[in-house]
Amino acid sequence: MQTLDFQLKGEYIELCNLLKATGVAESGGRGKTLVAEGKVMVDGQLESRKTAKIRAGQVVECLGVQITVAGS
């Protein structure tokens, strides 16, 4: 599994935007589709909210990529 670190610039980032910002999804719309298709997990749990607020310390998994979110 590929691992990425993402540096959070604010309090949170919406899940679909995180997928886009890390290159896992080509666009925010594709990120929303991945969530809707049940291909995204947050902290080991399936996530169905496209705009879930992802905060520092959380781990997102999608399409064989693990994204660790770090605070500023």
N, C-alpha and C positions, 0 to 999 in steps of 0.2 A: 504494500500500500504506500502510495506517495504521501508525504507529509509536507504541509505548508504552514508557515507562521504568518499571521495577519496582525498588523499593528493598528489597533483601534484609535481613531483620532478624536472621537467624541464619546458620549455616554454609551451609545449602542449603534449597531448597523442592522438594517432589515435583512432578513435571511436571503431573499432573492438578490439584493444588491451585493451581499457578501460573495455569493456564488459568481456574480459577474466580475466583481473587483479582483477576485483571485484567479480568474480565467477558467474556472470549472464550467461556467456557462458562458456562451457567446454574448448573451444579452440578459437584461433583467427579465424579459418575457420568457426566455428559455429557462431561467432560474425558477420562475413561477411554475412552469410546466414540469420541471423535475420534482418540485415539491408536490404538485398535484398527482403525479404518477407514483408517489410513495418511495422516491429514491433518495430521500434526504433524512439523515438522523442527526439529532442534536443531543449531546451528552448520552448517547446510547439508546435514545428513544426516537421512534418514528415521529417526524414533525410534519403536520399537515397545514400549518399556518404559513402562508407565503411571505407575510410581512412580520414574522416573529422577530422580536427584538433580541439580537444576539449581543451579549455583553462580554467583557473581559473574563477570561477563565473558562469559557465554554468551548466545546470541541464539536465541530460539524463534520459529518462524513457524507460524501456523495461521489458516486462513480469511481470508487477506489481511491479517493483523495481524502485525507484527513486534514482539516484546517483547525489549528489551535489559535484562538483569539487572545491577544495580549493587550493589556491596557497601556495607557500612555504615562 
